[in-house]
Amino acid sequence: MADEILDVQGLTKRFGPLTAVDRVSFKVRKGEVLGFLGPNGAGKSTTMKMITGFLSPSEGTAVVHGADVAADPITVKSHIGYLPEGAPLYGDMTARALLNFVAEIRGMSKPERKRRIEEVIDQVHLEEVIFRPIETLSKGFKRRVGLAQAILHDPELLILDEPTDGLDPNQKHEVRTLLQKMAADKAIVISTHILEEVDAVCTRALIIAHGKLLADGTPEELRAQSTTPNSLSVRVAVAQAEQVRGKLRATAGVGFVEIVGKVDGVAHLTVAPDGDEDILARVAELVRTEDAGAEQILAIPGSLDDVFREITQGQGGRSNA
């Protein structure tokens, strides 16, 4: 397809007897923001390093804008903006000197360098630290300098490994807003373990564990895979929690009940239906008649957190324990 920016097929990386990435395949088109999810050690960063040419694959291919990373790595790198994990930078350079250095390496003319540096300084809000040595900057500002160098040459493909790591909530919002603005004419791949980031930014998500690709879909499609959709969160007085739990377990249509926490005299219960049945009215009536000091009953749609755990830990369901 004309708008296909990244095509990964059978990508594999072995380190001796360890297979870190095992035959991973996916494609990313212009306009997509792909969330790359997985627990620590799942193979996310290794996959990104192979796509960007920092590691050679043991098997498989990664093609960026028609160029194969193994056969034509320089062309591939001209199409990619890459923010590695930890944002490694030259600490003795100022932020502006680093951006000028990267722009020069990228082959930009002097007028173009000046224009683009000013644009990215404004985009990622580096004005107050632009003349300070990078080694003196906070983790959040270092991350923003790393993002600035990644977008400096306006690449078609952005590969960002934990782009909001170390940022405060306001800075995270700014970066997510920037990515949403840029997404229209780029393909963006974000490695993250922050599931709220998928909802905030991503149009699609992959889940990887033990080097294998286990799921691929929109956030809505992944949520639909939850084994506990249409669940309820019920808050009752701790003194009545076990009694209410027992009655709810015996209620028609209820699949399982679990006390998930107790805080300040209030017990938090999760109640899941046996199937797709709507049990809200039935549960509300039982809690009311038990006079359990109920504070709140909320409907819980299938969550990415649940799906992530179920897929990566191999949980096919939950018991009525």
C-alpha positions as CSV (number, residue, x, y, z in Angstrom):
1,M,0.0,0.0,0.0
2,A,1.2,3.5,-0.8
3,D,0.8,4.7,2.8
4,E,2.5,1.7,4.4
5,I,5.6,3.0,6.2
6,L,6.9,0.0,8.1
7,D,6.7,-3.7,7.2
8,V,8.2,-6.2,9.7
9,Q,8.2,-9.8,8.7
10,G,9.5,-12.7,10.8
11,L,11.9,-10.6,12.8
12,T,14.0,-12.7,15.1
13,K,16.9,-12.1,17.4
14,R,18.9,-14.7,19.3
15,F,21.6,-14.1,21.8
16,G,23.3,-17.5,22.1
17,P,20.6,-19.9,23.4
18,L,18.2,-17.1,24.2
19,T,15.6,-16.1,21.7
20,A,14.8,-12.5,22.6
21,V,12.5,-11.8,19.7
22,D,10.7,-14.7,18.0
23,R,9.3,-14.3,14.4
24,V,7.5,-11.0,15.0
25,S,5.5,-9.6,12.1
26,F,3.4,-6.5,11.8
27,K,2.8,-3.5,9.5
28,V,2.3,0.2,10.3
29,R,0.7,2.7,8.0
30,K,0.8,6.5,7.8
31,G,-1.6,8.0,10.3
32,E,-1.3,5.1,12.8
33,V,0.1,5.4,16.3
34,L,1.1,1.9,17.4
35,G,1.5,1.1,21.0
36,F,4.1,-1.7,21.6
37,L,3.2,-3.3,24.9
38,G,4.8,-5.9,27.0
39,P,6.3,-6.7,30.4
40,N,10.0,-6.0,31.2
41,G,12.2,-8.3,29.1
42,A,9.4,-9.0,26.6
43,G,11.5,-8.0,23.6
44,K,10.1,-4.5,22.8
45,S,13.4,-2.6,22.9
46,T,15.3,-5.4,21.0
47,T,12.6,-5.2,18.2
48,M,13.0,-1.4,18.0
49,K,16.7,-1.7,17.8
50,M,16.5,-4.1,14.9
51,I,14.0,-1.9,13.0
52,T,16.3,1.1,13.5
53,G,19.5,-0.7,12.5
54,F,21.1,-0.7,15.9
55,L,21.0,-4.5,16.0
56,S,21.2,-7.0,13.1
57,P,18.3,-9.5,13.1
58,S,19.1,-13.2,13.3
59,E,16.2,-13.8,10.8
60,G,13.5,-11.8,9.2
61,T,13.2,-8.3,7.6
62,A,12.3,-4.8,8.5
63,V,11.4,-2.5,5.6
64,V,10.9,1.2,6.1
65,H,9.4,3.3,3.3
66,G,10.5,0.6,0.8
67,A,14.1,0.2,2.1
68,D,15.3,-2.9,3.8
69,V,17.2,-2.1,7.0
70,A,19.8,-4.8,6.4
71,A,20.4,-4.0,2.7
72,D,20.1,-0.2,2.9
73,P,20.6,1.0,6.5
74,I,21.5,4.6,5.7
75,T,18.3,5.2,3.7
76,V,16.3,3.5,6.4
77,K,17.8,5.7,9.1
78,S,17.0,8.9,7.0
79,H,13.3,8.0,7.3
80,I,13.4,7.2,11.0
81,G,13.4,9.4,14.1
82,Y,14.5,7.3,17.1
83,L,14.3,7.9,20.8
84,P,16.1,5.1,22.6
85,E,15.3,3.9,26.1
86,G,17.0,6.2,28.6
87,A,17.5,8.9,26.0
88,P,21.4,8.6,25.8
89,L,22.8,12.0,24.9
90,Y,26.1,13.9,24.9
91,G,26.1,15.3,28.4
92,D,28.8,17.9,27.9
93,M,26.9,19.5,25.0
94,T,24.2,22.1,25.4
95,A,20.7,21.2,24.2
96,R,21.1,23.6,21.2
97,A,24.6,22.3,20.4
98,L,23.3,18.7,20.3
99,L,20.4,19.7,18.0
100,N,22.7,21.5,15.7
101,F,25.1,18.5,15.7
102,V,22.3,16.1,14.8
103,A,20.9,18.4,12.1
104,E,24.3,18.7,10.5
105,I,24.8,14.9,10.6
106,R,21.3,14.6,9.0
107,G,22.6,16.7,6.1
108,M,20.5,19.8,6.6
109,S,21.6,23.1,5.1
110,K,22.4,25.9,7.5
111,P,19.1,27.8,6.9
112,E,17.1,24.6,7.3
113,R,19.0,23.7,10.5
114,K,18.2,27.0,12.0
115,R,14.5,26.8,11.0
116,R,14.0,23.3,12.3
117,I,15.9,23.7,15.5
118,E,13.7,26.7,16.4
119,E,10.6,24.8,15.5
120,V,11.4,21.8,17.7
121,I,12.5,23.9,20.6
122,D,9.0,25.5,20.5
123,Q,7.3,22.1,19.9
124,V,8.8,20.4,23.0
125,H,9.2,23.5,25.1
126,L,13.0,23.6,25.6
127,E,13.4,27.4,25.7
128,E,14.4,27.7,29.3
129,V,17.2,25.0,29.1
130,I,18.4,25.3,25.5
131,F,21.8,26.8,26.4
132,R,22.4,24.6,29.4
133,P,24.7,21.5,29.4
134,I,22.5,18.4,29.0
135,E,24.2,16.7,32.0
136,T,22.7,19.4,34.2
137,L,19.2,18.9,33.1
138,S,16.4,17.0,34.9
139,K,15.4,13.5,33.6
140,G,12.2,15.1,32.1
141,F,14.2,17.7,30.2
142,K,16.7,15.2,29.0
143,R,13.8,13.1,27.7
144,R,12.4,16.2,25.8
145,V,15.8,16.9,24.3
146,G,15.9,13.3,23.1
147,L,12.4,13.7,21.6
148,A,13.5,16.9,19.9
149,Q,16.5,15.2,18.1
150,A,14.2,12.4,17.0
151,I,11.7,14.7,15.2
152,L,14.3,17.2,14.0
153,H,14.4,16.0,10.4
154,D,10.6,15.5,10.2
155,P,10.9,11.7,9.6
156,E,8.1,9.6,8.2
157,L,8.5,7.0,11.0
158,L,9.0,7.7,14.7
159,I,10.3,4.9,16.9
160,L,9.9,6.1,20.5
161,D,11.0,3.9,23.5
162,E,9.1,5.0,26.6
163,P,8.7,8.6,25.3
164,T,7.1,10.0,28.5
165,D,9.4,8.2,31.0
166,G,10.4,10.7,33.7
167,L,7.9,13.4,32.7
168,D,5.4,15.0,35.1
169,P,1.7,14.8,34.3
170,N,1.7,18.2,32.5
171,Q,4.7,17.3,30.4
172,K,3.2,13.9,29.5
173,H,0.1,15.7,28.3
174,E,2.2,18.0,26.2
175,V,4.1,15.1,24.6
176,R,0.9,13.1,23.9
177,T,-0.7,16.2,22.3
178,L,2.4,16.7,20.1
179,L,2.3,13.0,19.0
180,Q,-1.4,13.3,18.1
181,K,-0.7,16.4,16.0
182,M,2.2,14.7,14.2
183,A,0.4,11.4,13.6
184,A,-1.6,12.6,10.6
185,D,1.4,12.4,8.2
186,K,3.6,9.9,10.1
187,A,3.7,6.4,11.4
188,I,4.6,6.3,15.1
189,V,5.6,3.3,17.2
190,I,5.6,3.8,20.9
191,S,7.0,1.3,23.4
192,T,5.3,1.7,26.7
193,H,4.2,-0.1,29.9
194,I,1.8,2.7,30.7
195,L,-1.6,1.5,29.6
196,E,-3.2,4.9,30.0
197,E,-0.8,6.0,27.2
198,V,-2.4,3.6,24.8
199,D,-5.9,5.0,25.4
200,A,-4.5,8.6,25.3
201,V,-2.5,8.3,22.1
202,C,-2.6,5.0,20.2
203,T,-4.9,4.0,17.4
204,R,-3.6,0.4,17.7
205,A,-1.7,-1.8,20.1
206,L,0.5,-4.9,20.0
207,I,1.1,-7.1,23.0
208,I,4.4,-9.0,23.2
209,A,5.7,-11.4,25.8
210,H,8.7,-13.8,25.8
211,G,9.6,-12.4,22.4
212,K,6.4,-13.5,20.8
213,L,3.6,-11.3,19.4
214,L,0.4,-12.3,21.2
215,A,-2.2,-9.7,20.3
216,D,-2.8,-7.0,17.7
217,G,-5.8,-4.7,17.6
218,T,-7.3,-1.3,18.4
219,P,-7.6,-0.5,22.1
220,E,-11.3,-1.2,21.8
221,E,-10.7,-4.6,20.2
222,L,-8.3,-5.6,22.9
223,R,-10.6,-4.5,25.6
224,A,-13.3,-6.7,24.1
225,Q,-11.0,-9.7,24.8
226,S,-11.4,-9.2,28.5
227,T,-12.7,-12.3,30.3
228,T,-14.5,-10.0,32.8
229,P,-16.5,-7.5,30.7
230,N,-19.5,-5.7,32.2
231,S,-18.1,-6.2,35.7
232,L,-19.1,-4.0,38.7
233,S,-17.1,-2.3,41.3
234,V,-19.0,-2.3,44.6
235,R,-17.9,-0.5,47.8
236,V,-19.4,-1.7,51.1
237,A,-18.6,-1.4,54.8
238,V,-15.8,-3.8,55.8
239,A,-18.0,-5.3,58.5
240,Q,-20.5,-6.5,55.9
241,A,-18.0,-7.4,53.2
242,E,-17.9,-11.2,53.7
243,Q,-21.6,-11.5,54.1
244,V,-22.3,-9.5,51.0
245,R,-19.7,-11.5,49.1
246,G,-21.3,-14.8,50.0
247,K,-24.8,-13.6,49.0
248,L,-23.5,-12.2,45.7
249,R,-21.8,-15.4,44.8
250,A,-25.1,-17.2,45.3
251,T,-26.9,-14.7,43.1
252,A,-28.2,-15.8,39.6
253,G,-26.1,-14.5,36.8
254,V,-23.0,-13.7,38.9
255,G,-19.8,-15.4,37.8
256,F,-17.3,-14.4,40.5
257,V,-16.9,-12.0,43.4
258,E,-13.6,-10.8,44.7
259,I,-12.6,-8.5,47.6
260,V,-9.8,-6.5,45.9
261,G,-9.0,-4.2,48.8
262,K,-10.0,-2.6,52.1
263,V,-9.3,1.1,52.8
264,D,-10.6,3.3,55.7
265,G,-13.3,0.8,56.7
266,V,-14.5,0.4,53.1
267,A,-14.2,-2.9,51.2
268,H,-13.8,-2.8,47.4
269,L,-15.4,-5.7,45.6
270,T,-15.3,-6.7,42.0
271,V,-18.4,-8.5,40.8
272,A,-18.3,-10.2,37.3
273,P,-21.3,-11.7,35.4
274,D,-21.5,-15.2,34.3
275,G,-21.4,-14.4,30.6
276,D,-22.7,-11.1,29.1
277,E,-25.7,-10.6,31.4
278,D,-26.3,-7.2,32.9
279,I,-26.3,-7.8,36.6
280,L,-26.3,-4.2,37.8
281,A,-29.9,-4.0,39.0
282,R,-29.7,-7.4,40.7
283,V,-26.5,-6.5,42.6
284,A,-27.8,-3.1,43.6
285,E,-31.0,-4.6,45.0
286,L,-29.1,-7.2,47.0
287,V,-26.6,-4.7,48.5
288,R,-29.5,-2.4,49.4
289,T,-31.6,-5.1,51.1
290,E,-28.5,-6.3,53.0
291,D,-28.0,-2.8,54.4
292,A,-24.3,-3.1,53.8
293,G,-23.4,0.5,54.0
294,A,-22.9,0.6,50.2
295,E,-21.0,3.8,49.1
296,Q,-20.9,3.2,45.4
297,I,-21.6,0.8,42.6
298,L,-19.8,1.4,39.2
299,A,-19.9,-0.4,35.9
300,I,-16.4,-1.5,34.7
301,P,-15.9,-2.1,31.0
302,G,-13.3,-4.6,29.9
303,S,-10.0,-3.0,30.8
304,L,-6.7,-3.0,29.0
305,D,-5.0,-3.9,32.3
306,D,-7.1,-7.1,32.6
307,V,-6.4,-8.0,29.0
308,F,-2.7,-7.3,29.3
309,R,-2.4,-9.5,32.4
310,E,-4.5,-12.3,30.9
311,I,-2.5,-12.4,27.7
312,T,1.0,-12.0,29.1
313,Q,0.5,-14.2,32.1
314,G,-1.5,-16.8,30.2
315,Q,-4.6,-16.3,32.3
316,G,-7.5,-17.7,30.4
317,G,-10.1,-16.8,33.1
318,R,-10.7,-16.4,36.8
319,S,-12.3,-18.7,39.3
320,N,-15.3,-17.9,41.5
321,A,-13.0,-17.9,44.6
